[in-house]
Amino acid sequence: MKDLVQSVDMGVSQWKGVNVTRSKGWLKNEFIRVGLAEFLCTYIMMVFGLGSVAQVVTGQGAFGEYLSINLGFGLGVALGVHVGGKVSGAHMNAAVSFTMCAFGRLAWKMLPLYVFAQLLGSFLAAGTIYGVYYDAIYDYCGGNLTVNGVRATAGIFATYPAPYLSLLGGFIDQVFGTAMLLLCLIALSDQRNKPAAAGSEPVTVGLLVLLIGISLGSNSGYAINPTRDIAPRVFTAIAGWGPDVFRAGNGWWWVPLVAPPVGGVLGAGLYKALVELHHPLLPEQDEGVMEELKEETFPLEKQKNICADEPFHRFVPLCLPVLPWLLAVLTKLHCADCFFLGAGTLTLPLKALVGSSLLRKESPAGSARLSSLLKVSGWYSDAHCCRGNRW
């Protein structure tokens, strides 16, 4: 926290070479500062993102197309990182905050603050765009606010699945999209690999979101963000669209709420298991290099000093048996089938994690627990396949 405050102070004092001391009116409570920054950067991102959707929909193609929406969200994310990156890390996404907590880069006690700030920013951004485009929306839909149909307008604010998409397909779509997001974000922040160049982080993250939009967006609008979807959805339910916003798509609303955190942990875990944990240790004479690497932090990790209290090797053994059962309940699949699917999917990256000398050194107990879980999942998979199961 001390380094974080110093970095902000230095940035202010170096403005045009003038020495500026902190004003007595500045907020000194770190939690409030973080919450306000996270709220504002989320609001900025959502205003530009939702505004681009509203312009394309109400303009009926005259003021943009699908690419315009992707550019709106991508550039909105980039500006959001500029607004709050040095203070809160500019997560703007509950799945990102949850993953940072899961990997010990953010304290669990900070998660409610981040989620609340993101929800508030998204909700107010939806209200802002509704007000700005009020006349255009009502002119487009003829005064009939609908969720489905040719003149549907609820999709301006929240995501809805394509007619062909099942709940299971949508769940996998959201898990995969968020996994790609977090895998790339963790890679961009890995100072031992090829991180984003200093100062280019906002543009790089914005381009990542743009890339996901133009490659993985057609199924359901690539929410990949629980707070981005649920807050505007609640707003539309209040503003006149009614409970249909929760009924559409066979009750689609829970998928963008539940799937992204699952995908975030899987994507970040995959990068950590296959790449980050296998970086060669630097020799002792390079301690100065190690200190320099520690000082270089990606915007997502600006709150790292407040907190890291739940490292990855404690979190994964808890998630492994839970995630497949959660998927089974939510998609109404047979629990045994779903356990096999989940265990089989996670086996390879977790085997790499168990084999990591770094994990064995840091937490022998955690490594042993993971080994036991993998043995059970391997035994179960073999037995399940021998019974000729459809998987």
N, C-alpha and C positions, 0 to 999 in steps of 0.2 A: 504494500500500500504506500509505503514511504517513497519508493521509486516512482510509483504512478503519480503521486502528488508533485514530486520534483520535476517530472517530465512536463507536466502541465505548466508549472511555474516557469520553467526554462523557456517554454514556447511563448509564454506571454512576455517575459522579460526581454526576449530577443526581437520583439516586434519593432522593426525599423531601428534596431540598435538602441532603443530607449530602455532604461532600467525601470521596471514597473513592479511595485510591490502589491501583494494581494490586498484587495479591498476588504474592509471589515464586513461588507454586505455579502460577500461570497459565502456560499454554503460550505460548511466545514464537515457536515455529516456525510460520510462516504456513501452510505446506502441511499440517501436521498439524491445525491449527485448521480449515482449510477442509474437509479430508477428514472430520473428525469431525462437523462441522456438516452436511455433505452426506449423510453416512450417517444421522444422526439424523432429519433432516427427511424423507428417503426412507422410513425405517422408519415414521415417524408416518403419512405419507400412505398407505403400503401396508397398515398394520394396520387403519386405518379403512376403506379401500377393500375389501380382501379380507374383512374382518369383515362388512361389509354384504352381500357376496355370500353368504358362508357362512350368515348369518342368514336370508336370503331363501330359499336353496336348501333348507337342512335344515328350515326352518320350514314348507315347502310352502305358502307364501303367507299363512300366519297371522301372520308377523312382518315384513311388507313386501312390496314388489313391485319391478318394474323401476326405477321412479323412486327407490326407496330406495337402490338401488345407485349411481345417478347422483349422488344427494345425498351418499352416503358418500364417493365419490371426490372430488367437488367440494369438500366441506368438509374432507376430508383434505388436499387440495392447499393450501387456504387456511391450515390450521394448520401445514402443512409450511413454507410461506413465512414464517409468523410465527416458527417455530423457527430456521430457518437463513438467512433472507433477508438479514440484515445481515452475515453472515459469508461464506457461499459463493455467495449469490445464489439458493439453493434451486432448482436446476434440476430435480432429482428425475427426470430424463429424459435418456437419452444422446443422443436426437435434438436436444434443446435445447442440450446442451453442445457437440455436434458443430457445430451451426449457429452458436453463439457463436464457436467457433474459426474457422469458415469466413469469418465477417464481421469477424474481427480484434478481437472483444470478449473473447476468452479465449485465452490462449497454448496452442498445440498441446501443449506439454509438460505442461499441466494436465489434458488430456483423460483420460489413463489414471487419474489420481487420482479424477476425478469419476466415471468409469465404474465403477471398482472400488468406490467408496463406495456408489454406487447399486445395484450388484449385491449387495453385502453386505447393505445395508439391506433390499432386496426379498427376498432369500433368508431372512434371519432373521425378517422379517415373516410370510412364508409358514409358516415353522416355528412361529411364535407362534400364528397362527390355527389351524393344524393341532392344536396342543396344546390350545388353548382350546375348540375345537369337536370334539375327538377323539370323545367319546361321541356327540355329535349326528350326526357324519358316519357313523359305523359303524351307528348306529341307522337312519339314513335309507337307507343302501345295503345293509343286511343283512350287513355284513362283507365285501362284494365291491366292491373299489375298481375302478371302470371309467371309461373315457374317453368312451365312447359309450353310448347307451341311455337308457331312461326314468329310471334311477337313477344316472346318471353324476354323478360328483362332481369330476372333474379340472377342470371349468370354474370351480370356486370359486377356483382359483389362477392359471390361465393362460387365454388367449383361444383360442377355436376357431371356425372358420367355420360359418355356417349351411349346411345340406345343399345348398342351391341355388347356393352361391357357388363360382366357379372360382378357380384360383390367380391368373389375370390380373385377374379382378374384385376379388379380395381385395387384390392388390398396389395396384391403382388406389385402392381404398377406403382403404387405410392411407396412401398417398401424399397423397391429398386431405385426409383428416382431419388429418394432421400439418401439412400446408401451411396449413390454416386456423388451427391452433393457433399456429404460429410467426408467421404474418402478423399475427394479432391481438396476440400478445405484443410483437412489434416495434413495432406501432402504439401499444400502451399505454405503451411506454417512450420514445416519440419526444417529446422535450421541445419540439420546434418545432411540434408538431401539437396534439393534444388528449389528453395523457397522463392516466393514472389519478391521481386526487387523492392528495396525500401522505397516507399512512396507510391508504388504501383498497386498496392493491395486492393484499394477500392475498385479500380478498373478491372483487375484480375477477377475479383469475386463477382463483379457485375457481368463479366463475360462468361463466367461459369454458369450463372443463372440463365443468361441468354442461350447458352449452348443446350442446357437441359430443356428449355422451352421449345427450341426448334427441333429437338430430336426426340423428346419424351413427353410432349405436351398434348397430343391429340386425343388420347384415351379419356382423360378427365380434367385437363386444364392444369396439370402439374402443380397441385397445391403445395406438396412437400413441406407443409408448414401448418401445424394445428391452429395456431393463433391467427394466422392470415385468413383461415377459412371460417372458423367457428364464430369469431366476433362479428364479421360482416353478415354472416348467416343469421345470427340473433338480431342484428339491426334490421334486416329485411323482414324478419318475422314481425317485428314491432312496427315497422314503417308502412305496412299495408299488404305485403305478400302473404302473410299469415302462416299457419302451420304447415302448409305445403312445402315449405323450404326444407322441412325435416322428413317429409314423406317421399319426396322425389327420389327416383333411382333406387326403389326398394329400401328406403331408409339409408341412403348413401352417407348421410351427414357424419356418421361415426368413423368412416374409413379415413378421411383426412385428419381425424383427431387422434386415432390410435396407431395407424400404420407408420407415419413419419418418425416417431421416436424409436420404433423398432428398427426401421431402416437406417436411421442415423447411427445407432450403436453397432449394427452389423457392418456398415460401410467403414466407419472409423476403426472398428476392431479388425477388419480385414487388412487395412493398410498397416496397422500396428503389428499384426501377427506376421505378415508376409514381408514387410519392409523395415519399419522403424526399429523393431526389436533386434534386428540383425545388423545394425550399423556397427562397424568395428569400433572398439573403445580407443579413444585417443590416448597416446602415451602421457605419462605424468609430466614430462617437460612441456606439454602443450596445455597446461592449466590455464594460461592466459587466453588461449583460443577458446577453451570451454567457458570461461567467464564471459568472453565476448559473445559467444553463442547464446548464453543464458540471458544476456541483456537485450538481444534482438528478439522481440516478441511480436507475433502477428496480432492484428486487431482483436481477433476472437479471444485471445488469451490475456487481455489487459487486466482482467480481474484475477489473474492467477495468484497474485500475492495475498489476496484476501483469504485464501482458502484451502487449497487442495487437500481434501481430507478423506476421499474415498477412491483409492487407485483402482486401476483396471482389473488387476488380478483378484480383487475382492468382489468386484461387481459381476464379472462374467459367470462364475459358478452359480450365482443366484438366477441369472437370466436364462441360462441354457435350458433348464427344465420347465421354465415358466412360459417362454415365448411360444413353443408349439401348442401348448394347451390353450393359451389365449387365442391363438389363431383358430383352433378347433371350435372353441365356444362361439367365437364371433362369426364364423363362416358355416357353422352347423355341419362340419365334417366329422367323420368318425375319429374319435380321439386317438386311437392306436395308429391310424393312417397318418394323422397329423404329427404325432410324436416322431414317427419314423421319418417323415419329410423334414421336420425341423432338425432332428439329430443328424441326419445325413447331410443336410446343407451346411451345418456348422462344424462338422468333424474336421475337414481339411485345414481351415485356418486355425482352429484350436489346437490341432496336433502340432502345427508350426509354433504356436504360442507355448505349448507345454515343453517343446524341445528347446526353447530359448534358454541359454545359459543365464541371461540377465534375469528372467523370471525366477529360475531356480535359486539364484543367488539372493534376490530381493525377498522372495516369499516361498520357501520350500513347502509350506502348508498349502498355499494357494495352488502351486504346481501339482501337488499330490491330489488335491480335490478335483482339479481339471482332468488329471489322468484317470481317476476313478470314473468320472462321468463319461469320458470318451470310451472306456472299456465297456461300460454298460450300454451305451448307444451302439457300439459296434456289435456287441452280442445280440442286441435286440434287432438290429438291421438284418443280420444274417438269418436269425430265426424267422423274421417276418418274411424275407424273400423266399425262404424254403417252403413256406406255406402257400406260395403262389399268389401272394397279394398283388392287387392291381397296380400298386406303385412300382 
